[in-house]
Amino acid sequence: MRTGHNITQVQLAQKLDISQQTLQSYECGRRRVPVSAMPAVAQHLEVSLDELFNAPGTTAAKRGPAPKWQQQIEQIATLPRAKQQVVMQMLDGLLAGSATA
């Protein structure tokens, strides 16, 4: 998607406030993109979260209002960066705890 929008790794990494090496690791599958970063990725690529999560060439079969979690993620994306970081830390902690449970 990034290259389809004529955005370089460096440009997107700067917009996401991460290193180009980190973005490269995401793109080649060496690292997973944190869920909390997905709204910002979608925003900078000018796509919806549905488009970001769906495989290329597929369309969402579901109609109607967006799921509550998606609405919440979109609301988080509108928060100031500092508050986004707080939410991200909380989610990372919860997700890390659920992996060990």
For each residue, the residues with C-beta under 8 A, 3 or more apart:
1: 4 5 45 47 51 52
2: 5 7 8 9 12 27 45
3: 6 7
4: 1
5: 1 2 45 46
6: 3
7: 2 3 11 12 44 45
8: 2 11 12
9: 2 12 13 20 23 24 27
10: 13 14 20
11: 7 8 14 15
12: 2 7 8 9 15 16 23 41 44 45
13: 9 10 16 18 19 20 22 23
14: 10 11 17
15: 11 12 40 44
16: 12 13 23 37 40 41 44
17: 14 81
18: 13 22 23
19: 13 22 23
20: 9 10 13 23 24
21: 24 25
22: 13 18 19 25 26 31
23: 9 12 13 16 18 19 20 26 27
24: 9 20 21 27 28
25: 21 22 28 30 31
26: 22 23 29 30 31 32 33
27: 2 9 23 24
28: 24 25
29: 26
30: 25 26
31: 22 25 26
32: 26
33: 26 37 38 41
34: 37 38 88 91 92
35: 38 73 91 95
36: 39 76 84 87 88 91 92
37: 16 33 34 40 41 88
38: 33 34 35 41 42 49 52 53 73
39: 36 42 43 49 73 74 76 77
40: 15 16 37 43 44 77 84
41: 12 16 33 37 38 44 45 52
42: 38 39 45 47 48 49 51 52 77
43: 39 40 46 77
44: 7 12 15 16 40 41
45: 1 2 5 7 12 41 42 52
46: 5 43
47: 1 42 51 52
48: 42 51 52
49: 38 39 42 52 53 70 73 74
50: 53 54 60 66 70
51: 1 42 47 48 54
52: 1 38 41 42 45 47 48 49
53: 38 49 50
54: 50 51 58 59 60
55: 58
56:
57:
58: 54 55
59: 54
60: 50 54
61:
62:
63:
64:
65: 71
66: 50 70 71 74
67: 70 71
68: 71 72
69: 72 73
70: 49 50 66 67 73 74
71: 65 66 67 68 74 75
72: 68 69 75 76
73: 35 38 39 49 69 70 76 77
74: 39 49 66 70 71 77 78
75: 71 72 78 79
76: 36 39 72 73 79 84 87
77: 39 40 42 43 73 74 84
78: 74 75
79: 75 76 83 84 87
80: 83 84
81: 17 84 85
82: 85 86
83: 79 80 86 87
84: 36 40 76 77 79 80 81 87 88
85: 81 82 88 89
86: 82 83 89 90
87: 36 76 79 83 84 90 91
88: 34 36 37 84 85 91 92
89: 85 86 92 93
90: 86 87 93 94
91: 34 35 36 87 88 94 95
92: 34 36 88 89 95 96
93: 89 90 96 97
94: 90 91 97 98
95: 35 91 92 98 99
96: 92 93 99 100
97: 93 94 100 101
98: 94 95 101
99: 95 96
100: 96 97
101: 97 98
